[in-house]
Amino acid sequence: MKNFKLIFLLLFLVSFVFPFQTEVDEIIIPADAHEKAMAALKQLGPERGAKKINSHMVKINFRMNEILGVIRGIEAKSEKIESALKDLSAKETETEFQIELSGDVLFDFDKWDIRPEAEEALKNVAEVINASKSPKVKISGHTDSKGADDYNQQLSEKRAESVKKWLIENTEVDSEIFEISGFGESKPVEPNTNPDGSDNPEGRQKNRRVEIVVKKK
């Protein structure tokens, strides 16, 4: 840039010292002025102010752009997973993400087919699995104490399997990372009955659930 300014200043001074002829269309520069200008250009060298491109600098700039692209990608994934975890009210530890989905949201009464209303929550689960590149996902089904033990055990297993099947068929999760189990009514998170022996609907509702543990990479 300094060299360009020098040339411009030189030509500007030449125009005052040796005025141009304005009577004709062609601009005429006196011979001695032309020689001085050419000498100045020659002195600047063949590059004439052009910045020499350093191949190492180009490689560094290219690598920096790659790194910045990776960082932006990581930030975007981080934002996505944070949003999904928030929507799922998930808990996070150093080794895993813990997600609990209500059985009443996922399934109709006494059924194990996934309800349409549950699909958005399951998409968020898939987002967490894929974003964290989880090597293992544990899905466990749970019921309340209504009904026979054997029946509840089978129902909990079928519900866990249904969640796995939906995730594999409707998202891009790896089908090999799942571990499925059913616990029936054996692991309640709330009492199914009140202390006086009466029914506890709120407790039973919380016990009807599917727990998903997404292991971190």
C-alpha positions as CSV (number, residue, x, y, z in Angstrom):
1,M,0.0,0.0,0.0
2,K,2.9,2.4,0.8
3,N,4.4,1.7,-2.7
4,F,1.1,2.6,-4.4
5,K,0.9,5.8,-2.4
6,L,4.5,6.6,-3.5
7,I,3.7,6.1,-7.2
8,F,0.5,8.2,-6.9
9,L,2.4,11.0,-5.1
10,L,5.2,10.9,-7.7
11,L,2.7,11.2,-10.6
12,F,0.8,13.9,-8.7
13,L,4.0,16.0,-8.3
14,V,5.0,15.4,-11.9
15,S,1.6,16.8,-13.1
16,F,2.4,20.1,-11.3
17,V,6.0,20.3,-12.3
18,F,5.2,19.4,-15.9
19,P,1.7,20.5,-16.7
20,F,-0.3,18.3,-19.1
21,Q,-1.4,19.7,-22.5
22,T,-5.1,20.2,-22.4
23,E,-5.6,21.4,-26.0
24,V,-5.7,17.8,-27.3
25,D,-7.6,14.7,-26.2
26,E,-4.4,12.7,-25.5
27,I,-2.6,13.4,-22.3
28,I,1.1,14.0,-22.9
29,I,3.7,13.5,-20.3
30,P,7.1,15.1,-21.0
31,A,9.9,12.6,-21.8
32,D,12.0,13.5,-18.7
33,A,9.0,13.1,-16.4
34,H,8.2,9.8,-18.0
35,E,11.8,8.6,-17.4
36,K,11.6,9.7,-13.8
37,A,8.3,7.8,-13.3
38,M,9.7,4.7,-15.0
39,A,12.8,4.8,-12.8
40,A,10.7,5.0,-9.7
41,L,8.7,2.0,-10.8
42,K,11.9,0.1,-11.7
43,Q,13.2,0.8,-8.2
44,L,10.1,-0.7,-6.7
45,G,10.9,-4.1,-8.3
46,P,8.8,-6.6,-10.2
47,E,6.2,-6.9,-7.5
48,R,5.5,-3.1,-7.6
49,G,3.7,-3.0,-4.3
50,A,1.9,-6.3,-4.5
51,K,2.0,-8.3,-1.3
52,K,3.8,-11.6,-1.7
53,I,1.6,-14.5,-0.8
54,N,3.2,-16.9,1.6
55,S,2.0,-20.5,1.1
56,H,2.5,-21.3,4.8
57,M,0.3,-18.3,5.7
58,V,-2.4,-19.6,3.3
59,K,-2.3,-23.0,4.9
60,I,-2.5,-21.5,8.4
61,N,-5.5,-19.3,7.4
62,F,-7.2,-22.3,5.8
63,R,-6.6,-24.4,8.9
64,M,-7.9,-21.7,11.2
65,N,-11.1,-21.5,9.1
66,E,-11.5,-25.3,9.5
67,I,-11.0,-25.0,13.2
68,L,-13.5,-22.1,13.5
69,G,-16.0,-24.2,11.5
70,V,-15.6,-27.1,13.9
71,I,-16.0,-24.8,16.9
72,R,-19.2,-23.4,15.4
73,G,-20.5,-26.9,14.8
74,I,-19.8,-27.9,18.3
75,E,-21.5,-24.8,19.6
76,A,-24.6,-25.5,17.5
77,K,-24.7,-29.2,18.7
78,S,-24.3,-28.0,22.3
79,E,-27.2,-25.6,21.9
80,K,-29.4,-28.4,20.4
81,I,-28.6,-30.9,23.2
82,E,-29.2,-28.2,25.9
83,S,-32.6,-27.4,24.4
84,A,-33.5,-31.1,24.2
85,L,-32.4,-31.8,27.8
86,K,-34.4,-28.8,29.0
87,D,-37.6,-29.9,27.2
88,L,-37.2,-33.4,28.6
89,S,-36.5,-32.2,32.2
90,A,-33.5,-34.5,32.1
91,K,-30.8,-34.8,34.7
92,E,-27.1,-34.9,33.9
93,T,-24.2,-36.5,35.8
94,E,-20.5,-36.8,34.9
95,T,-21.2,-40.1,33.1
96,E,-24.8,-40.0,31.8
97,F,-28.1,-38.3,31.0
98,Q,-31.1,-39.5,32.9
99,I,-34.5,-39.1,31.2
100,E,-37.9,-40.0,32.6
101,L,-41.0,-40.1,30.4
102,S,-44.5,-40.5,31.8
103,G,-46.2,-43.7,30.7
104,D,-49.4,-41.7,30.4
105,V,-47.8,-39.5,27.8
106,L,-46.2,-42.4,25.9
107,F,-49.1,-44.9,25.9
108,D,-52.8,-45.3,26.2
109,F,-54.1,-47.1,29.2
110,D,-53.0,-50.7,29.3
111,K,-51.3,-50.4,25.9
112,W,-47.7,-50.3,24.6
113,D,-48.1,-48.6,21.2
114,I,-46.5,-45.1,21.1
115,R,-49.0,-42.3,21.1
116,P,-48.6,-39.5,18.5
117,E,-48.4,-36.9,21.3
118,A,-45.2,-38.6,22.6
119,E,-43.3,-38.4,19.3
120,E,-41.8,-34.9,20.0
121,A,-40.4,-36.1,23.3
122,L,-38.9,-39.1,21.7
123,K,-37.3,-37.0,19.0
124,N,-35.6,-35.0,21.8
125,V,-34.4,-38.3,23.2
126,A,-32.8,-39.1,19.9
127,E,-31.2,-35.7,19.7
128,V,-29.5,-36.3,23.1
129,I,-28.4,-39.8,22.0
130,N,-26.9,-38.6,18.7
131,A,-25.4,-35.4,19.9
132,S,-23.6,-37.2,22.8
133,K,-22.5,-40.1,20.6
134,S,-23.7,-42.4,23.3
135,P,-22.1,-45.9,23.3
136,K,-25.0,-47.3,25.3
137,V,-28.6,-46.4,26.0
138,K,-30.6,-48.2,28.7
139,I,-34.4,-48.2,28.4
140,S,-36.5,-49.6,31.3
141,G,-40.2,-49.9,31.6
142,H,-42.2,-49.5,34.9
143,T,-45.8,-49.9,35.9
144,D,-48.0,-49.1,38.9
145,S,-49.3,-51.9,41.2
146,K,-52.7,-52.3,39.5
147,G,-53.0,-55.8,38.0
148,A,-51.1,-59.0,38.4
149,D,-47.3,-59.0,38.9
150,D,-46.7,-61.2,35.8
151,Y,-48.9,-59.0,33.6
152,N,-47.2,-55.8,34.8
153,Q,-43.8,-57.3,34.1
154,Q,-44.7,-58.2,30.6
155,L,-46.3,-54.8,30.0
156,S,-43.2,-52.9,31.2
157,E,-41.0,-55.0,28.9
158,K,-43.3,-54.3,25.9
159,R,-43.3,-50.6,26.6
160,A,-39.6,-50.4,26.8
161,E,-39.3,-52.3,23.6
162,S,-41.8,-50.0,21.9
163,V,-39.7,-47.0,22.8
164,K,-36.6,-48.6,21.3
165,K,-38.4,-49.7,18.2
166,W,-39.8,-46.2,17.6
167,L,-36.4,-44.6,18.0
168,I,-34.8,-47.0,15.6
169,E,-37.5,-46.7,13.0
170,N,-38.1,-42.9,13.1
171,T,-34.7,-41.4,14.0
172,E,-31.1,-42.0,13.0
173,V,-29.9,-43.7,16.2
174,D,-27.7,-46.7,16.2
175,S,-29.8,-49.9,16.8
176,E,-26.9,-51.7,18.4
177,I,-26.5,-49.5,21.5
178,F,-29.8,-50.3,23.3
179,E,-30.2,-52.3,26.4
180,I,-33.9,-53.1,27.2
181,S,-35.4,-54.2,30.5
182,G,-38.8,-54.2,32.3
183,F,-39.3,-54.0,36.1
184,G,-43.1,-54.2,36.3
185,E,-44.2,-52.7,39.6
186,S,-41.0,-53.6,41.5
187,K,-39.4,-50.1,41.5
188,P,-41.9,-47.5,42.3
189,V,-40.8,-43.9,42.7
190,E,-43.9,-43.0,44.7
191,P,-46.3,-45.0,46.9
192,N,-49.2,-46.6,45.0
193,T,-51.4,-46.2,48.1
194,N,-51.7,-43.7,50.9
195,P,-50.8,-44.5,54.5
196,D,-54.4,-45.3,55.3
197,G,-54.5,-47.9,52.5
198,S,-56.5,-45.8,50.0
199,D,-55.6,-45.4,46.4
200,N,-52.9,-42.8,45.5
201,P,-53.6,-41.9,41.8
202,E,-50.8,-39.3,41.7
203,G,-48.3,-41.8,43.0
204,R,-49.4,-44.5,40.5
205,Q,-49.2,-42.0,37.7
206,K,-45.6,-41.3,38.5
207,N,-44.8,-45.0,38.7
208,R,-46.1,-45.6,35.2
209,R,-43.0,-44.5,33.3
210,V,-40.2,-45.3,31.0
211,E,-36.6,-44.4,32.2
212,I,-33.9,-43.8,29.6
213,V,-30.3,-43.6,30.6
214,V,-28.0,-42.2,27.9
215,K,-24.3,-43.0,28.7
216,K,-21.8,-40.4,27.7
217,K,-19.0,-41.3,25.3
